[in-house]
Amino acid sequence: MSAPGPTCRPPSSPSPAAPTAGTPKRLAVRRELGLLALQVAPGYLSDRQAEEALDVLGDWIGGTAEQLFAERRYALTGTRGPSRDRRG
């Protein structure tokens, strides 16, 4: 009988709230992708027109139109997620 193999454990990852060393770099990459998405689909285009252009770009660079929409929105607004009113 052979010894049992190594157990598979998921890689440990920091909690979502904990910043990581890659965070500033990741945000810079997201910003650059957003600026690229804005060049391909400027803010004045309708969502439908932007979707068509971002779909082509996504196919070309290996992303999705949804991801590029999010990065485009980030480049336009500077926010990373849905807007939340914190005034209570």
C-alpha positions in Angstrom: 0.0 0.0 0.0 1.4 3.4 -0.9 1.5 6.5 1.3 -1.3 8.9 0.7 -0.5 11.8 -1.7 -0.3 15.4 -0.6 -3.6 17.0 0.3 -5.0 19.7 -1.9 -5.5 23.0 -0.1 -6.8 26.2 -1.6 -4.1 28.9 -1.7 -4.4 31.2 1.2 -5.5 34.7 0.2 -5.8 37.9 2.1 -9.2 39.0 3.2 -10.9 41.4 0.7 -10.6 44.2 3.2 -6.8 43.8 3.7 -4.8 45.7 1.1 -2.1 43.7 -0.7 1.2 44.8 -2.2 -0.2 44.4 -5.7 -3.2 46.7 -5.1 -1.7 50.0 -6.4 -0.3 48.2 -9.4 -3.6 46.5 -10.0 -5.5 49.8 -9.8 -3.0 51.3 -12.2 -3.6 48.5 -14.7 -7.4 48.9 -14.3 -7.0 52.6 -15.0 -5.0 52.0 -18.1 -7.5 49.5 -19.3 -10.2 52.0 -18.6 -8.4 54.7 -20.6 -8.0 52.3 -23.5 -11.7 51.4 -23.3 -12.5 55.1 -23.4 -10.4 55.6 -26.5 -12.2 52.7 -28.2 -15.7 53.7 -26.8 -15.8 57.3 -25.8 -18.2 58.4 -23.1 -20.6 60.0 -25.5 -21.4 56.7 -27.2 -24.6 54.9 -26.2 -24.2 51.7 -24.2 -25.1 49.7 -27.2 -22.5 51.3 -29.4 -19.9 51.0 -26.6 -20.8 47.4 -26.1 -20.1 46.6 -29.8 -16.7 48.4 -29.7 -15.7 46.9 -26.3 -16.7 43.4 -27.5 -14.2 43.7 -30.4 -11.5 45.1 -28.1 -12.2 42.3 -25.5 -11.8 39.7 -28.2 -8.6 41.2 -29.3 -6.9 41.6 -25.8 -8.5 38.5 -24.2 -11.2 40.2 -22.0 -14.9 40.6 -21.9 -17.0 43.6 -22.8 -18.4 43.5 -19.2 -14.9 43.8 -17.7 -14.0 46.6 -20.1 -17.3 48.4 -19.3 -16.4 48.3 -15.6 -12.9 49.6 -16.3 -14.3 52.3 -18.6 -16.7 53.4 -15.9 -13.8 53.4 -13.4 -11.8 55.7 -15.8 -14.8 58.0 -16.2 -15.8 58.3 -12.5 -12.7 57.3 -10.5 -14.8 54.9 -8.4 -14.2 51.2 -8.2 -17.8 50.0 -7.5 -21.4 51.0 -7.4 -22.0 54.4 -6.0 -23.2 54.4 -2.3 -24.6 57.2 -0.4 -22.8 57.2 3.0 -24.7 60.0 4.6 -27.1 57.6 6.2 
